[in-house]
Amino acid sequence: MRRSQDLKRLASIVPGVAGDEDMEAIRETDRVVCFRLASDLRECEGDIESVKRYLIEKGDLSLLPELEYLTAKIDRLSSVMKYTGQGGRWGVASYPVNQEELEQLHAFDLALFDELESVRAKVHLLKAAAGDRTALKRSIPSVDQAIDHLEKVFSTRSNVLTLH
């Protein structure tokens, strides 16, 4: 029952997710999920870039290094996710995946999308604070922590796939 609910929820987030009855379908689902995560994360990077442009136009360069650090972290993480989706080191391997591993994978995928939503929300707050230097400065650490947490969940997911 849990697997069915997780699969339905995942399919509502990422169109094209299949029932994962064979290894090829499992690998394709993994690829689609990783690409979607990377793409959505790039949108967050674009939002931070727009804040940087706004600050540059205002002539306030003091927070640019911290914002650049955030965009670099997002760029690195989204590249790892994209690489994984292309069959990189942490993607679904060619060995058979049992039902328990598949359920863990779906649970991690859902957790990743939940964590991504947290990053989006924090980036949205950061973007909304662009006009208030003090609020902007206060929002940077929360975005940084949200990115770290997303990366931690992704690494844990990757470990489940490689510990066979």
N, C-alpha and C positions, 0 to 999 in steps of 0.2 A: 504494500500500500504506500509506504513512504517513498519508494523508488518511483512509483507512478506519479505521485504528487510532485516530487522534485523534477522529474522529467517534464511534466506539464508546465511547471513554473519556468524551467530553463527554456523550453520551447517558446514560451510567451515573451521572453527577453531576447532570445536569439532565434529568429526564424530559420528553419532548415535543420534544426536539431532533430535527429531521427531516433528511432527506438533502440538503436545500438545493438542490433541482434548479431552483427558480425564485426570482425576486426576493422574492416574497411569503413563501415559506418561509424564505428567508435573513433577512428582516426580522423574522419571527416568532421565529426562533431567537435573533436578537440581542436582541429584547425579553425573552424568557424568561431568557436568560443574565444580562442586566443586572439584571433584577428579582431573580433568585436571589442574585446577588452582593450587591445592596443589602440584601436581607432577612437574609442570613447575617451581613453586617457589622453590622446593627442588633442581632443577638443578642450580638455582642461588646460593643457599646455597653451593652446591658442588663447584662452581666456586670460591666462597670466601674462602672455605676450601683449595683449591689448592693454593691460594695466601698466606694463613697462612702457609702452608707446605713450600712454597718457601722461605718465610721470616725466618722460623725456620732453614731451611738448610743453609741460609746465615748467621745465627746467629744474625739477627736483630729482637729482640723481642719487640721493643718499641711500635709498632702499633697493636700488638696482642690483647690487651684488647678491642680496638675499633672494630677490625674485629670480635672478639668473640661476642661482643654486637650485631653486625649486623646479624651474623648467629643465635644467640639466638632469635632475633626478627623474622627472617624468619621462624625458626623452630616453634615458637609459632603460627604465623599466618597460616602457612601451616597446622598445626595440627587442628586449628579451622576450616579451610576450609574443611579438610578431615572429621572431625567430623560432620560438617554441611551436607556434602554429604552422610553421613551414617544415615541421619535423625535426626541429633542433633537439638538443640534448634532453630537454625536459618534456618533450611531447610523448604521446602514447607510443609505446614501443611495439615491436612486431610480435612479441609473445602474447599468448592469450590472456585476456583480462577476465578474472572470475567475477561473479555477481557482487560480492562484497567490495571488491576494488572499484567496480563500476559505480556502485552506490556512493562510495567515498568520493569518487571523482565528481559525480553530480553534486554532492553536498559541498565540495570545495568550490566548484564552479558557481554555485548559488552564493556562497559566502564571498567569493571574489566580486560578484556583481553588487552585493550589499556593501562591501568595502569601497567599491568604485563610486557608489552613490554617496558615501560619506565624503570621499575626496571631492566629488562634484559640489556637494553642499558647502564644503569649506572654501572651495575656490569661488563659488558664487558669493559667499560672504566677503571674501578678499576683494573680489571685483567691485562689490557694492561699497566697500570701504575706500576705494581708490581716491576719493576726494578728501578724505580725512586721514592725514599722515599718521596720527596716533593710532587710530583704529586699524589702519592698514598694517602698521608695524605689529600690533597685537595679534592680527589674524595670521601672520606668516607662520609662526610655530605650529598652529593647529593644522595648517595645510601640510606642513612638513611631517608631522606625526601621522596624519591620515595616509600619506604616501608610504611612509615606513610600514604602517600596519598592512596596507594592501600588498606591499612587497613581501612581508612576512607570510601572509596567507598564501600568496603565489608560490613562495619557496616551499612551504609545507606541502602544498598540492604537488609540486614537482617531486618532492621526496617520496610521496606515496607512489608516484608513477615509476620511480627509479629503484625503489627498494623491492625488487621482485626476486 
